[in-house]
């Protein structure tokens, strides 16, 4: 059991002594579970020499000289024999062998209900996030439907392996890799670069840039890596679409035309018919 502070134990002993009519030391001993202190022995009280009709003990000492009253001489008393003894009340306790104790504790004052609300930086997924995502889905779907109506992109005739078109270009989303084949060995352009940059490089980005901030000004490394990849991929794709002609040689679209079937219906001028 934890020890109680002395000032709290003292206050409890004073209250108990006042209620039971005992001394503070006895109450303190009862609270601590100790034996009550033994009262100091007092001198025996001898009966005072007085007539039979007077009390045996006087409450207070009689003065040595007192004025005469009713013709009697003054009574001289012994102050050592004229004392009063205060009766001591018996200690009130439980049964023998049972020790009673009073436990006190100090509870820090605290409001039952918290008055200051904690800031919340989270919201529910529904409806705050789902409504925005659903609206974005509808908007993108509508834009794709409109583009499919305006821009004609019909399927071409079946491929003839005896008549390979010149130039033979991959779809636009793979044209960047085909452009790399013009600069590097097929093993490097078709295997090494896509594996190292496209897989290992992207997987290493979270371990290189560990900044948790959402502010663009604090994410310079992430923005640099994404911009470098985006601009490099876009540059290779644009060169493959506009600046590659027969034999996949470098040409200028304003002089030799555009050698990309998907753009023939998009270009309003006759550049696509020059070949």
Secondary structure, DSSP 4 states (H G I P E B T S, - for coil): -PPPPHHHHHHHHHHHHHHHT--HHHHHHHHHTPPPPPPPP-PPPPPPS--TTS-SS-SSPPPS----BTTBPPPP--TTT----PPPPPPP-SSTT---------PPP--SS--SPPP-----IIIIIHHHHHHHHHHHHHHHHHHHHHS-----PPP-TTS--SS----TTTHHHHHHTTTS-HHIIIIIHHHIIIIIIHHHHHHH-------GGG-HHHHHHHHHHHHHHHHHHHHHHHSB-GGG-B--HHHH----GGGTTT-SSGGGG--
